[in-house]
Amino acid sequence: MRIFKFGGASVKNGDGVKNLISVLRHEGINNKIIIISAMGKMTNAFEEIVHSYCKKDKDLIDKIAFVRDYHLKITNDLFDDNSHSIYMKVEQKFAQLSGFMSKNKSKDYNFIYDQIVSYGELLSTTIISSYINEIGVENDWIDVREYIKTDANYRDAKVNWETTQKNISSKIDTSKLTITQGFIASDGENTTTLGREGSDFSAAIFAYCLNAQSVTIWKDVKGVLNADPRVFEKTELLTQISYREAIEMAFYGASVIHPKTLKPLENKLIPLHVRSFIDVKNEGTTVQKGKDLEPKIPCFILKKNQILLSISALDFSFMVEHNIRDIFNFLHDYKLKVNLIQNSALSFSVCIEDQFNNFNTFYDSIKSKYKVSFNENTTLYTIRHFDENSVTEIEKNNNVLLKQISKETLQVVVL
């Protein structure tokens, strides 16, 4: 039994959905669980709905209409019969969304986010499952919220592994083709999400609980490359990556693999394949036990929209353990993700990303205790297995604000 995950780019239109079927036919229909993300850029579109709903903006109706029309266009491209039951199912999802927005009394942005954005996955899987049935391929559509259970830490929920394991192992028929959602889960009462781009993690959860043969992430690139082809002119395919190396790359921000995905797979030695849905004959990249990297070349990881903070004591005293503990408590309380730290006698520097738009509140809280200066809109480059040429390539056209080197990794913050 294998787990396949298809991201938004693979199902952004009717042709993408049909190509998904071609991939399945090439790989085999049965003994598969298919994890599917929201279509195209619909997660972004639902985030816009959340923003307008919380701000009570007048454009809320237009933003909902845009999302509805997008899904109906794909539905029209896939189904010839306008009276097909799929249209009623799509309208029911939007009726449920409207019902939540009219009845909701919570002002918790993160809670609202999870309840609304989750409709991206629910819509995509409903449409795709219906289409697969329509062309004669039997499949089971399941609501992943009945299987993956989490705490109530909305937007970054933690999995209750014991309950999730029991649900998945006892309820899933692994001999069939099953369609379900990535990214979303449930705390027992309400919808939760596993963090942005969490569909890969969803695939790993199912694989772990079912002792799957493998997980395959289908993408619009030929596998894991040593650099982002949108930024670097020359890139190479990495054919083999060890679990340890992949976890390091994901930790530093490699976008091809979600950071939480790898550990459950490593624990049971389940291989992870990253392959192209455009060229199914290409074997792509395999993450498994073995060589750290093949070929072993410098790998560039890029994180934009970073904030570089420099923090020092108001009385110019040394920055020692209790100061650093205090600063990390602030960072934790405001959910600011730390990507680099550097300490000197009088200052503590940290490169962070503000995933939840909490930086201004954080700054207002900490500035009464510490002297804080910062640079916004910086970029963090991480080079694994760096050499002289790779460092020169990053530094030659950028203003370097901070540089840090360890045995295998170099990090540079530039403006």
N, C-alpha and C positions, 0 to 999 in steps of 0.2 A: 504494500500500500504506500502510495506516494502523495505528498502534499504539494500542490501548485499554488503559487500566489501571483495574481495579475494586478498590476498597479493601474492608476488612472489613465496613463498614457496609452495603455494597451486596449482600453475600451472607451476611448474618447468619442467614438462615433459608431454608426452601424457597421461600417467596414471593419472596425477594430473588433467588434463583437463577433463577426463572422470569422475573422482571423483566429480568434480564441478557439473557435470550434475546430479550425484546421489544425491548430497546435495539438488539441486533445486527440484528434483522429490520428495524427502522426505518432503521438506518444502512447495511445491506448486510452479507451474511455473509462473502463471500470477500475475499481480499486484506487479511486482518486478522491481527495478532498480539495476543492477549489476555493481559495480565499480571494475575494475580489474587493478592491478599493472603490471609492466613489469615482464616477466617470470624469475623465478629463480633469479640468480645474474646478470641479464642483465643490470640493472641500473649501477652497478659497471663496467661492460664491456663497456657500452657507455661512462662512465666517462673516461675510458682509451682511447677511441677514441678521446674524446675532448682534452685530454692531448697531445696525439700524433699529432693531427691536429694543435694545437696552437704552439707546439714546432717544427713542421715540421719534425717529426721523420720519419725515413724510415720504421718503423714497422706499420705505419698507415694502409696500405693495408691489412696486416695480421690480424690486430685487427678487421677490418670491415669484413673480410672473416670469422673470428671466430664467430662473432655475426650472420652473415648470415647463416652459416652452422648450428648453434644452432637452429635457428628458422625453418630452412628447415627440420631438423631431427624431430622436433616435428610435423611439418606439414605432413611429410612422415608417422609418426606413427598414425596419425589421419585419413588420406585420402588414400584410395586405388587407386584412379584414378590420375595418374601423370599429366593428362591434365586438372585437375580441375581448375576452375577460381581462386582459392585461391593462386595458385603458381604465377599467374600474379599479383595479389594484393600484395603479399609479395615483388616481384621484383620491383613493382612500388614504394613501400616505400623506398627501397634501392636506386632506381634511384633518388627519391626526395632528399634523404640524400646526395647523391653524387652531385646533382645539387646545393644544398645549399653550400657545401664545396667548389665547384669550383667558385661560383659567389660571395660568401660572401667577403665583404671588411672591415667589422668591426673587431677591435682588442679587443673589450670588452669581456673578458673571460666569464663573467656571461651571457651575451647575447648569445654567442656561445654555452655555456653549455645548456641553455634552448632549443635552436633550435635543438640540436643533441640528447640530452638525452631523449627528449620527444618521440622519435621513439620507445623506449622500450614499452611504453603503447599503442601506435598506432598499433604496430605489434601484441602484445599479444591479444588485443581486436578484431582485424581483423581476426586473426586465430580462436579464440574461437567462435566468432559470426558465422563465416562460418561453423564451425564444428557443432554447435548447430542447425543451419538450415539444415545441411546435414543429421542429424539423425531425422529430422522431427519436431523439436521444433522451431516454428516461433519466431523470435525476431527482434527488431529494433536495428541496430548499429548506434550510434550517435557520432559525433565529439564534445567532451566536450568543445572544444575551441570556439564553436559557442554559448555556453550557459554561462559558467563561465567567467566573464570579470574582469580584474584586472588592477592595475597600471603597470608601466614599471620597477618595482623594481625586475629585473631578479634574479632568484633563491630563492626569498623570497617575491613574489608578494602579494600585499594587495587586497582583494576582493572588487570590486565595487558592494555592496549588492543590490542597487536599480536596476541597469541594470540586474544583475544576476537573481534577483527575478523575474523580468518581463520576461526574456528569458525562464527560467525554467517553471514557472507557466503557461505560454501561449503556450508552444510548446510541452510539454511532455504528451503523452497519458499514464496515470498511470494504465490503465487497462491491458496493454500489458507487455511483458518481454522486457526490454531495456538493452542493453549492452553499457557501455561507459568506459572512461579512468579515473583513479585517477591521482592526482599529477600535472596534466597539466591544463593550462587555456590559455587565450589570452588577450593582452592589446588592441585588436582591429586590430592591424596590424601584430604582431608577437606572437609567442608562449612564454608563461611564465610558471613558475613552482611555486608551493605553499610552497616550502621548502621540504627538504629531509624527506621521509616517509609521504608525504602529502596526500596520498590516503585516509586515514581515514578522513581527513578534507574535502576532496571532497564529501565523503559520507554524512557528516554532513551538508554540503551546500545544497545538494539535499533534504535531510530530512527536513531541515528548510524551504526551499522554497516551498515544497509540503505538509507540515504538515503531514509527514509520521507517520505511527503507531510506527515504531521502526527502529533502525539501528543495524545490526549484522555484527561484524567483525569476519571473519572465519580465525582461526590460527591453527598452528600445536601444540599448547598447549591446555590444557583442560579449560582454562579461564585465569583470572588474578590471578597470584600466589603472595604470599607475598615476594618472592625473585626469582632471576634468577636461574633456575635449573642447568644452565651451570656453575654456580659459587658456589652455596650453595647445600650441600648434602640433607638437609631436607627442603622441601617447603610445603606450604598448599594452597589450593584453597580458594580464597575470593569469596563467593557466592553473596554478596551484598556490593556495595560501593555507597555512596552518591555522587551527583555531586560535592559538595564542596571538599570532600576527594579525589575524582578522579582528580580534577583540581590541588589540592596540589601535588598529586603523579606525575602527568604529568609535572607540573612545575619543580619539582626536578629531572625529567629525567626518570620516569618509561617508558620503551620503548614499552609496550603493547598498550598504548593509546597515540596518537599524541596530544600534548598540545593544539592545536587550535581546536580540534574536539569537546570539551566538552561544551563550552559556548553556541554555537548556539542551541545545544540540550537542555541544561538547560533552556534556554529562553522560549522554547515551551514545556518543560517537556516531551521530546521524550526519551524513554528508550534506552540505549545502551547495547547490549548484546555482550559478547566476548565468542565465542564458538569454539569447535574443529571440523575441517573438517574431522578429522579421526574418531571421535566418535560423530555422529550427535544426538544421543539420550541423550547425556549429556547436561544439561541446561547451564553449564558454569557459567559465572559471569554476573550480571546485574548491570549497573550503572543507578540509578534513585533516585528520592526523597525518603528519608527515613533514616534508620540507617546509621551512618557514615561508619561503617565497620562491616562485619559479616563473620567470627568471628573476634573479636577485638584483634589482635595480632601484634607484631612488624613487620613492612614491610621494607625491605631492597632495596634501590635503588642505583645502581652502575653506575658511569660515569668514564670511563677510558680516558687516553690521555688528562688530564687536565694540565694547567699551573698555578702554584701558584706564584703570584707576591707579592713582598713587595716593597712599594714605599714610599719614604720619601723626605723631602725638602733638597735641596743642602746645605742650610745654617743651617740645623738642627732646624728650627723653627717648631712650632706646625702644624700638619696637620688638618686644619680647613675647613670650608664650601667651601671657594672659591677654595682651592686646590682639594677637592673632586669633585666639579663641573667640574674643568678643566680636571681631570683624566677621568671622565665619558664621557666628550666630545671626548677625544682621543679614548676611548673604542668604543664609538658609531661610530666615523668616520671610524674605521677599522673593524667594524662588528665583534667584539670579544664578545662572549656571556658570561655574568657574571652569575656564579652559586652560589657564596658565597662572602660575604664581611665582613671585620672585621677591626675596627678602633681603634687605640691607640693614645696617645698624639703625638708621633713622627713618626708613620708609618701607612700606609693604606695597608691592605692585601686584595687581591682579587683572587679568583679562577676562571679561565676563560677557555673556549674552543675555539680553532682557527678553525672554520668551513671552512673559506675561505682562509686559508694559508696567513694571513696578519700579523702574529705576528712579524716577523722580521722587517717589515716596521714600524709597530707600535713602536717597541723598539727603532729603529733608530730615530724616531721622538720625543719620550718622554724623552729620556735619557739626552738631553741637558737642560731640565727643572727640572728633578727630578733624585734622586738616585734610581736606580731600580735593584733589585736582583730577581732571579726567579729560580724555580725548574720545569723542564719539565717532562713529562711522569708520572705525579702523578695520583692518583685515589681518587675520591670523593665518600665517602659513605654517604648516607642520610638514617637515620632510623626514620620512622614515628612510633609514639607510642612505643618508646624505653623503655626497662627495663635494669636492671643491666646485665643480661645474654647476651642480644643482643649487648650491648656495649663491653663487654669482648670478645665476639666472633670476633669482628672487630679488636680490639686493640692488641690481644694477639700475632699475627704473623706479625704485620706491624709497620713501623716506622712512628709515628704520627707527622705530621708537624703543623697541626692546628686543633683545636677542638672548636665547637660552639654549645651551647645548648639553646633551647627555651622550652616552655611548652610541646609541642607535638613532637618536632623534634630535632634530634641530627645530626650534620654534622661533618665528620672527613675527613681531607685530609691526605693521607698516601703516602709514597714512597716505 
